[in-house]
């Protein structure tokens, strides 16, 4: 992998892939769309179900809490069932629970159905990278680039789909996602053959044991604070912007485009020039500044800062994933599961705590707390740089590797 150029458009071009790869990548786009799908319709859901912002934000909390716990399960399941069956099981769960979400009559029902959706998404997304790499032609670099492109496209298009369908009813985006994932299920059934199973089966405790490595634990701890800042923006900002679904969807579509561009194109070049830790530290501090301006600026400044945050989030996602996959001697799927197990708890906490903090104080304070979290993430990287420097240098400028399962929801 070290000698491969993920941007080489020759024999390893991302455009020259088997149907199985395109089917998995297409389903991955829809899976990542599910993360930001509810962003532009959060106010509409709150109005339709007569719920408070903190209650509606539990849609993210239940989703990511289940996702975090599921990180201990996905490797256990996929190493026994195989990649194809695990993907199909995840897709089936998403289809069922996304459709049920659209039928909800209370916020409690919707939160519960989103939890089931999170389990399905965890099974699918945590396995899809390994499947794409295993089925891809032209080397792993092209496969990784295709996966990261699917991630960015999904994060960008999720809010757009939510806005287009949600303008008529907040229920339609959920039914639309169920339909798209059903198509993905059919395509994977038709085009993807079963992948070879790992020689060694993964136990439920392997990801937790992997966190005993100081370097991996440091990356996970820093990413925990970063994810709190990330999901304060994703889950709380729609209430601050207070825009129609169309306008909010446009804002988060632009946000997602910057996330994709900086994750796939910009971050690797900056890493090669300045080093991973410098890029990560600077990006976290800039994100903190962006959050403060978002919280205290006028409405126009809030829109601009929301969009610009996508650039910093894209860079952070890429660097964190590479560090997590390479910093320890644990198998990369196991290391990634342990890392994601820690960081997704922050993604579950931020959507609930941000509106609660506003209720306890004022609208500015949630962004101050998020900015502090981003700074703490940078401080962890700085304090633990000796444990991370060697691996960070070895990573330049590569992306994930062949046996890395989860650049999950970068």
C-alpha positions in Angstrom: 0.0 0.0 0.0 2.8 2.3 0.8 3.9 2.5 -2.8 0.4 2.9 -4.2 -1.0 6.3 -5.3 -4.7 6.4 -4.6 -5.1 9.1 -7.1 -3.5 7.2 -10.0 -6.1 6.9 -12.8 -4.2 4.2 -14.7 -4.7 0.5 -14.1 -5.9 1.1 -10.6 -8.6 3.6 -11.5 -11.6 3.7 -9.3 -13.8 3.7 -12.5 -12.6 0.2 -13.5 -14.2 -2.0 -10.9 -16.4 -5.1 -10.9 -20.2 -4.8 -10.5 -19.9 -6.2 -6.9 -17.7 -3.3 -5.9 -20.1 -0.7 -7.4 -23.1 -2.4 -5.8 -21.4 -2.3 -2.3 -20.2 1.3 -2.9 -23.7 2.4 -3.9 -25.3 0.9 -0.9 -22.5 2.5 1.2 -23.6 5.9 -0.1 -27.1 5.3 1.1 -25.9 4.0 4.4 -23.9 7.2 5.0 -26.8 9.3 3.8 -28.7 7.9 6.8 -26.5 9.8 9.3 -27.3 13.3 8.0 -30.8 12.5 6.6 -32.7 13.9 9.6 -30.7 17.1 9.8 -32.9 19.4 7.8 -36.1 17.9 9.1 -35.3 17.9 12.9 -37.5 21.0 13.4 -40.3 19.5 11.3 -40.1 16.3 13.4 -40.2 18.2 16.6 -43.3 20.1 15.4 -45.0 17.0 13.9 -44.5 14.9 17.1 -44.9 17.8 19.5 -41.4 17.2 20.9 -38.6 19.4 22.3 -35.3 19.8 20.6 -33.6 17.6 23.2 -36.2 14.9 22.7 -35.8 14.9 18.9 -32.0 14.9 19.3 -32.3 11.5 20.8 -32.7 10.3 17.2 -28.9 10.7 17.0 -28.3 9.5 20.5 -30.1 6.2 20.2 -28.6 5.7 16.7 -25.0 6.2 17.8 -25.3 4.6 21.2 -26.3 1.3 19.5 -23.6 1.9 16.9 -20.9 2.2 19.6 -22.0 -1.0 21.4 -22.3 -2.8 18.0 -18.6 -2.1 17.3 -17.9 -5.0 19.7 -20.3 -7.3 17.8 -19.6 -6.6 14.1 -16.2 -8.3 13.9 -17.5 -11.2 15.9 -20.4 -11.6 13.5 -18.6 -11.0 10.2 -15.7 -13.4 11.0 -18.3 -16.1 11.5 -21.0 -15.3 8.9 -18.8 -13.9 6.2 -18.8 -10.4 4.7 -21.7 -10.9 2.2 -24.1 -12.3 4.8 -23.2 -9.6 7.3 -23.8 -6.9 4.7 -27.2 -8.3 3.8 -28.2 -8.7 7.4 -27.3 -5.0 8.1 -29.2 -3.9 5.0 -32.3 -5.9 5.9 -32.3 -4.3 9.4 -32.0 -0.8 7.9 -34.8 -1.4 5.5 -37.1 -2.6 8.2 -36.3 0.1 10.8 -36.1 3.0 8.4 -39.6 2.1 7.1 -40.9 1.7 10.7 -39.4 5.1 11.5 -41.7 6.7 8.9 -44.7 5.2 10.7 -43.9 6.5 14.1 -46.7 8.2 16.1 -44.5 9.4 19.0 -40.9 10.6 19.5 -40.3 7.5 21.7 -41.2 5.2 18.9 -39.0 7.1 16.4 -36.0 7.0 18.8 -36.5 3.2 19.3 -36.7 2.6 15.6 -33.6 4.7 15.0 -31.7 2.5 17.5 -32.6 -0.6 15.3 -31.5 1.3 12.3 -28.2 2.1 14.0 -27.5 -1.6 14.6 -28.2 -2.4 10.9 -26.0 0.4 9.8 -23.2 -0.7 12.1 -23.2 -4.2 10.6 -23.2 -2.9 7.1 -20.8 0.0 7.2 -18.2 -1.7 9.4 -18.0 -4.5 6.9 -18.3 -2.7 3.6 -14.7 -1.4 3.4 -13.3 -4.9 3.8 -15.7 -6.2 1.2 -14.9 -3.4 -1.3 -11.1 -4.0 -0.9 -11.5 -7.7 -1.2 -13.6 -7.5 -4.4 -11.8 -4.5 -6.0 -9.6 -4.6 -9.1 -6.5 -2.5 -9.5 -5.1 -2.5 -6.0 -6.3 -1.4 -2.6 -5.6 2.3 -3.1 -8.4 2.7 -5.7 -10.7 0.7 -3.5 -10.1 2.9 -0.5 -10.5 6.1 -2.6 -13.8 4.7 -3.9 -15.0 4.0 -0.3 -14.0 7.4 1.0 -15.8 9.0 -2.0 -18.9 7.0 -1.2 -18.7 8.2 2.4 -18.4 11.8 1.4 -21.1 11.6 -1.2 -23.4 10.0 1.3 -22.7 12.6 4.0 -23.4 15.3 1.4 -26.5 13.8 -0.2 -28.2 12.7 3.1 -29.3 16.3 4.1 -30.3 17.0 0.5 -32.5 13.9 0.3 -34.0 14.8 3.7 -34.8 18.3 2.5 -36.4 17.3 -0.8 -38.6 14.6 0.6 -39.1 16.2 4.0 -40.5 19.4 2.6 -43.8 17.4 1.9 -43.7 15.4 5.1 -41.0 14.5 7.7 -42.0 10.8 7.2 -41.0 10.6 3.5 -37.2 10.6 4.0 -37.4 7.5 6.1 -39.5 5.7 3.5 -37.2 6.9 0.8 -34.1 5.5 2.6 -35.8 2.2 3.1 -36.6 2.0 -0.6 -33.0 2.8 -1.6 -31.5 0.3 0.8 -33.9 -2.3 -0.5 -32.4 -1.7 -4.0 -28.9 -2.0 -2.5 -29.9 -5.3 -0.9 -31.1 -6.6 -4.3 -27.9 -5.4 -6.0 -25.6 -7.0 -3.5 -27.6 -10.2 -3.6 -27.2 -10.3 -7.4 -23.6 -9.2 -7.9 -21.5 -9.9 -4.7 -20.1 -13.3 -4.1 -19.1 -14.5 -0.6 -15.7 -13.2 0.4 -13.1 -15.4 2.1 -13.5 -15.5 5.9 -10.7 -14.5 8.2 -8.4 -17.3 9.3 -8.9 -16.2 13.0 -12.4 -15.6 14.4 -12.8 -12.3 16.4 -14.0 -12.5 19.9 -16.3 -9.9 21.6 -13.6 -8.7 23.9 -10.8 -8.3 21.3 -11.6 -4.6 20.5 -11.6 -3.8 24.2 -8.3 -5.6 24.7 -6.8 -3.7 21.8 -7.4 -0.4 23.7 -4.8 -1.5 26.2 -2.2 -0.2 23.7 -1.3 3.3 24.7 -1.2 4.7 21.2 -4.6 3.4 20.2 -6.1 4.5 23.5 -4.7 8.0 22.9 -6.2 8.2 19.4 -9.6 7.0 20.7 -9.6 9.5 23.6 -8.7 12.4 21.3 -11.4 11.3 18.8 -13.9 11.1 21.6 -13.6 14.8 22.3 -13.5 15.6 18.6 -16.7 13.6 17.9 -18.5 15.6 20.6 -17.6 18.8 18.7 -18.5 17.2 15.3 -22.0 16.0 16.4 -22.8 19.2 18.2 -22.6 20.8 14.7 -24.5 18.0 13.0 -27.4 17.6 15.5 -27.7 21.0 17.2 -27.0 23.5 14.5 -30.3 22.8 12.5 -32.2 24.2 15.5 -30.0 27.3 15.7 -30.3 28.0 11.9 -34.1 27.6 12.1 -34.5 27.3 8.3 -36.9 25.6 6.0 -36.0 22.0 5.1 -34.8 23.2 1.6 -32.5 25.8 3.0 -31.2 23.7 5.8 -30.6 20.8 3.3 -28.7 23.1 1.0 -26.4 24.3 3.9 -25.6 20.7 4.9 -25.2 19.6 1.3 -22.5 22.3 0.9 -21.1 21.1 4.3 -20.9 17.5 3.1 -19.2 18.5 -0.2 -16.4 20.2 1.7 -16.2 17.2 4.0 -15.8 14.9 1.0 -13.2 17.1 -0.8 -11.0 17.7 2.2 -11.2 14.1 3.3 -10.3 12.5 -0.1 -8.3 15.2 -1.8 -6.9 17.8 0.6 -6.0 15.8 3.8 -3.5 13.4 2.1 -1.6 16.2 0.5 -1.4 18.2 3.7 -0.3 15.1 5.6 2.5 14.5 3.1 3.7 18.1 3.4 3.3 18.8 7.1 2.8 15.4 8.9 -0.4 13.9 10.3 -0.1 15.2 13.8 0.4 18.8 12.8 -2.5 18.6 10.4 -4.7 17.0 13.0 -3.8 19.5 15.7 -4.2 22.5 13.5 -7.5 21.3 12.1 -8.9 20.7 15.6 -7.9 24.2 16.8 -9.4 25.8 13.7 -12.6 23.8 14.3 -12.7 25.2 17.8 -12.4 28.8 16.4 -15.1 28.0 13.9 -17.4 26.7 16.6 -17.0 29.9 18.7 -17.8 32.1 15.7 -20.8 29.9 14.8 -22.1 30.3 18.4 -21.6 34.0 18.7 -21.9 35.3 15.2 -25.1 36.5 13.4 -27.3 34.2 11.3 -25.1 34.6 8.2 -22.0 33.8 10.1 -23.6 30.7 11.5 -24.4 29.5 8.0 -20.9 30.1 6.7 -19.3 28.5 9.8 -21.5 25.4 9.5 -20.4 24.9 5.9 -16.7 25.7 6.6 -16.7 23.2 9.5 -17.1 20.4 6.9 -13.5 21.1 5.7 -12.0 20.6 9.2 -14.2 17.5 9.8 -13.1 15.9 6.6 -9.4 16.4 7.4 -9.9 15.1 10.9 -11.8 12.0 9.8 -9.0 11.0 7.4 -6.2 11.4 9.9 -7.9 9.8 12.8 -8.9 6.8 10.8 -5.3 6.3 9.6 -3.8 6.7 13.0 -6.4 4.2 14.5 -5.7 1.6 11.9 -1.9 1.8 12.2 -0.9 2.9 15.6 -1.1 -0.5 17.4 0.0 -4.0 16.6 -3.6 -5.4 16.8 -5.3 -6.6 13.6 -6.7 -3.5 12.0 -10.3 -4.6 12.0 -10.0 -5.2 15.8 -8.1 -1.9 16.4 -10.7 0.0 14.4 -13.6 -1.6 16.3 -12.0 -0.6 19.6 -11.4 3.0 18.4 -14.9 3.4 17.1 -16.4 1.8 20.3 -14.9 4.7 22.3 -15.5 7.6 19.9 -19.2 6.9 19.0 -20.2 7.3 22.7 -19.4 11.0 22.2 -21.5 11.1 19.0 -24.4 9.7 21.2 -23.8 12.2 24.0 -23.5 15.5 22.0 -26.9 15.5 20.3 -28.6 15.1 23.7 -26.4 17.3 25.8 -26.2 20.3 23.5 -29.9 21.3 23.6 -29.9 20.4 27.3 -27.0 22.8 27.9 -29.0 25.5 26.0 -32.0 24.9 28.3 -29.7 25.3 31.3 -27.9 28.4 30.0 -28.3 30.0 26.6 -27.8 29.3 22.9 -24.1 30.2 22.9 -22.8 27.8 25.6 -23.3 24.5 23.7 -20.8 25.8 21.1 -18.4 26.9 23.7 -18.5 23.4 25.2 -18.0 21.9 21.8 -15.0 24.2 21.1 -13.4 23.2 24.4 -13.9 19.6 23.5 -12.1 20.2 20.2 -9.2 21.9 22.0 -9.0 19.0 24.5 -8.8 16.6 21.5 -5.8 18.6 20.2 -4.2 18.6 23.7 -4.4 14.8 23.9 -2.7 14.6 20.5 0.1 17.0 21.7 0.5 15.3 25.1 0.7 11.8 23.5 2.7 12.8 20.4 5.7 10.6 21.4 3.4 7.6 21.3 1.9 8.7 17.9 4.8 10.3 16.1 6.5 7.1 14.8 3.3 5.7 13.4 2.1 9.0 12.0 5.4 9.3 10.0 5.0 5.8 8.8 1.5 6.5 7.5 2.4 9.4 5.2 0.6 9.7 2.9 -1.3 6.4 2.8 -4.9 5.8 3.6 -6.3 2.7 5.2 -5.0 -0.7 4.3 -6.3 -3.9 2.9 -7.4 -5.5 6.1 -8.8 -2.4 7.6 -12.5 -3.0 8.2 -13.9 0.2 9.6 -13.0 3.7 8.5 -16.6 3.6 9.9 -18.6 6.7 9.3 -15.4 8.8 9.0 
